[in-house]
């Protein structure tokens, strides 16, 4: 029963701290823009988001390799009885997924 007494205030205060930090930093950013005297076009260019057109491809490749690592790790765990295969193959295959997505996105950008 004692842990509920501690968890609720921690969640409440951490949520409040995140919201206060968000609004404070947003205020500071806008006041800096006003101090610099940027025009409307410059402000719009500053706030416009530059999206990566290959983001979904990268996420898909990493997710695919994560699934391969999970499946392979569970398969090897069942075959050998060692539970260490699951985290090993998860991290290894996810890392390979990040490397593969980097090189594939580099190829598509050229």
Sine and cosine of phi, psi and omega as CSV:
sin_phi,cos_phi,sin_psi,cos_psi,sin_omega,cos_omega
0.00,0.00,-0.42,0.91,-0.05,-1.00
-0.95,0.32,-0.45,0.89,-0.06,-1.00
-0.95,0.32,-0.51,0.86,0.02,-1.00
-0.91,0.41,-0.53,0.85,0.00,-1.00
-0.92,0.39,-0.52,0.86,-0.02,-1.00
-1.00,0.05,-0.61,0.79,-0.12,-0.99
-0.93,0.37,-0.68,0.73,-0.07,-1.00
-0.88,0.47,-0.75,0.67,0.04,-1.00
-0.91,0.43,-0.57,0.82,0.02,-1.00
-0.89,0.46,-0.71,0.71,0.03,-1.00
-0.89,0.45,-0.69,0.72,-0.01,-1.00
-0.88,0.48,-0.76,0.66,-0.05,-1.00
-0.95,0.32,-0.58,0.82,0.02,-1.00
-0.94,0.35,-0.62,0.79,0.07,-1.00
-0.90,0.44,-0.69,0.73,0.05,-1.00
-0.88,0.47,-0.65,0.76,0.01,-1.00
-0.90,0.43,-0.64,0.77,0.02,-1.00
-0.91,0.42,-0.69,0.72,0.00,-1.00
-0.91,0.42,-0.68,0.73,0.02,-1.00
-0.90,0.44,-0.68,0.74,0.03,-1.00
-0.90,0.45,-0.66,0.75,0.01,-1.00
-0.87,0.49,-0.78,0.63,-0.04,-1.00
-0.93,0.37,-0.58,0.82,0.03,-1.00
-0.92,0.40,-0.73,0.69,0.01,-1.00
-0.92,0.40,-0.55,0.84,0.07,-1.00
-0.91,0.40,-0.66,0.75,0.05,-1.00
-0.89,0.46,-0.71,0.71,0.00,-1.00
-0.89,0.46,-0.64,0.77,0.01,-1.00
-0.90,0.43,-0.70,0.71,-0.01,-1.00
-0.93,0.37,-0.61,0.79,0.02,-1.00
-0.93,0.37,-0.55,0.83,0.06,-1.00
-0.91,0.41,-0.64,0.77,0.03,-1.00
-0.90,0.44,-0.66,0.75,0.00,-1.00
-0.92,0.39,-0.65,0.76,0.01,-1.00
-0.89,0.45,-0.58,0.81,0.00,-1.00
-0.96,0.26,-0.33,0.94,0.03,-1.00
0.96,0.27,0.65,0.76,0.00,-1.00
-0.96,0.27,0.52,-0.85,0.03,-1.00
-0.98,0.18,0.12,-0.99,-0.02,-1.00
-0.89,0.45,-0.65,0.76,-0.01,-1.00
-0.91,0.42,-0.64,0.77,0.01,-1.00
-0.93,0.38,-0.61,0.80,0.05,-1.00
-0.91,0.41,-0.65,0.76,0.02,-1.00
-0.91,0.40,-0.62,0.79,0.03,-1.00
-0.92,0.39,-0.55,0.83,0.02,-1.00
-0.93,0.36,-0.62,0.78,-0.04,-1.00
-1.00,0.06,-0.23,0.97,-0.02,-1.00
-0.93,0.36,0.67,-0.74,-0.04,-1.00
-1.00,0.01,0.74,-0.67,0.07,-1.00
-0.99,-0.13,0.96,-0.29,-0.07,-1.00
-1.00,-0.02,0.57,-0.82,0.07,-1.00
-0.99,0.11,0.88,-0.48,-0.03,-1.00
-0.93,0.37,-0.26,0.96,-0.03,-1.00
-0.97,-0.25,0.27,0.96,-0.07,-1.00
-0.89,0.45,-0.68,0.73,-0.02,-1.00
-0.92,0.38,-0.57,0.82,0.06,-1.00
-0.89,0.45,-0.70,0.72,0.01,-1.00
-0.89,0.46,-0.70,0.71,0.00,-1.00
-0.89,0.45,-0.65,0.76,0.02,-1.00
-0.90,0.43,-0.65,0.76,0.01,-1.00
-0.91,0.41,-0.71,0.70,0.00,-1.00
-0.90,0.43,-0.66,0.75,0.02,-1.00
-0.90,0.43,-0.64,0.76,0.03,-1.00
-0.88,0.48,-0.73,0.69,0.01,-1.00
-0.92,0.38,-0.56,0.83,0.09,-1.00
-0.88,0.48,-0.69,0.72,0.03,-1.00
-0.90,0.43,-0.63,0.78,0.07,-1.00
-0.89,0.46,-0.68,0.73,0.01,-1.00
-0.90,0.43,-0.66,0.75,0.02,-1.00
-0.91,0.41,-0.74,0.68,0.00,-1.00
-0.90,0.44,-0.71,0.70,0.02,-1.00
-0.90,0.44,-0.64,0.77,0.02,-1.00
-0.91,0.43,-0.68,0.73,0.03,-1.00
-0.92,0.38,-0.60,0.80,0.04,-1.00
-0.91,0.42,-0.74,0.67,0.02,-1.00
-0.92,0.39,-0.51,0.86,0.07,-1.00
-0.90,0.43,-0.67,0.74,0.01,-1.00
-0.94,0.35,-0.59,0.80,-0.05,-1.00
-0.97,0.26,-0.65,0.76,-0.10,-1.00
-0.98,-0.21,-0.44,0.90,-0.04,-1.00
1.00,0.00,-0.06,1.00,0.03,-1.00
-1.00,0.00,0.82,-0.57,-0.02,-1.00
-0.98,0.19,-0.19,0.98,-0.05,-1.00
-0.95,0.33,-0.25,0.97,-0.02,-1.00
-0.92,0.39,-0.57,0.82,-0.09,-1.00
-0.90,0.44,-0.83,0.55,0.00,-1.00
-0.92,0.39,-0.55,0.83,0.01,-1.00
-0.88,0.48,-0.78,0.63,-0.03,-1.00
-0.95,0.31,-0.50,0.86,0.07,-1.00
-0.87,0.49,-0.78,0.62,-0.03,-1.00
-0.93,0.37,-0.65,0.76,-0.03,-1.00
-0.91,0.42,-0.75,0.67,-0.05,-1.00
-0.95,0.32,-0.57,0.82,0.06,-1.00
-0.91,0.41,-0.65,0.76,0.08,-1.00
-0.88,0.47,-0.68,0.74,0.07,-1.00
-0.90,0.45,-0.56,0.83,0.06,-1.00
-0.90,0.43,-0.67,0.75,0.05,-1.00
-0.90,0.44,-0.67,0.74,0.02,-1.00
-0.90,0.43,-0.71,0.71,0.00,-1.00
-0.90,0.44,-0.66,0.75,0.01,-1.00
-0.91,0.41,-0.55,0.84,0.05,-1.00
-0.90,0.44,-0.76,0.65,-0.05,-1.00
-0.94,0.34,-0.57,0.82,0.03,-1.00
-0.93,0.36,-0.67,0.74,0.03,-1.00
-0.92,0.39,-0.57,0.82,0.07,-1.00
-0.90,0.45,-0.64,0.77,0.01,-1.00
-0.91,0.42,-0.67,0.74,-0.02,-1.00
-0.95,0.32,-0.48,0.88,0.01,-1.00
-0.95,0.30,-0.40,0.91,-0.01,-1.00
-0.98,0.21,0.00,0.00,0.00,0.00
